[in-house]
């Protein structure tokens, strides 16, 4: 099982622990990763709204790099997978867009062919063969109540992200993270407005206070269900919950802080990796005391 690892912009700069945890988890579970000189995805906001063809060409270059080594492209970010999946789909379907983009790429010795798939680490870990290996390799359970946050771009629009899994009513509600975490002893817990945005796009592009107001609303519902940990599959969502709780605590003391984890950090802990190895020591909302209650240290 071989994938071209697409780290995106935020993870190498802000959250190298996500990368470290992912690399260690993949190695343990028999997933081979290839490193390539990828560029910005670019995000499914900002540039896409300003100049769609430029956004499409930049995304296509990343896809071409994976095509040239014959490997599907594996992302760790909901925004990145959204951009790259849509670009892959659009360029496969539209002859005019493909010709236009390939004229741009030709100057850089690339040519989009549409021969690979774009996927997310959650979908890769959810494959039957990987789940079987995880159950064999697991060394400890993590018996905590967890609230899963998938983020907006992981599954929207469903016609782009998961057309093969649409119901007859043309809707798609993700459950993979909940199911996967239950396999390592966690208790996925439903909460109101689970699929509401974390607030990151609003905060980053327009109004930070308004973005944090959305975060606070989600946290209220998470606290209401006595959830002990939040799991995410996107660095922007992580930052909104992790840094957001610090920012919100400066204004109000009514919400105790809940540690936020990236998915592969939790999987890594279940495989016996230390909290430092998976990068938990640099999180703003600390998880040490919580993990010590279930005998996970280091």
ABEGO torsion letter per residue (X at the ends): XBBBBBAEAAAAAABAAAAAAAAAAAAAAGBBBBBBBBBBOBBABGAAAABAAAAAAAAAAAAAAAAAAGBBBBBABAAAAAAAAAAAAAAAABAAAAAAAAAAAAAAGBBBAGABBBBBAAAAAABAAAAAAAAAABABBBBBBBBBBAEAAAAOBAAAABAAABBAAGBBBBAAAAAAAAAAGBBBBBBBGAABBAGAAAAAAABAAAAAAAAAAAAAAAAAAGBABBBBABAAAAAAAAAAAAAAAAABAABBBBBBBBAAAAAAAAAGBBAAAAGAAABABBAAAAAAAAGBBX
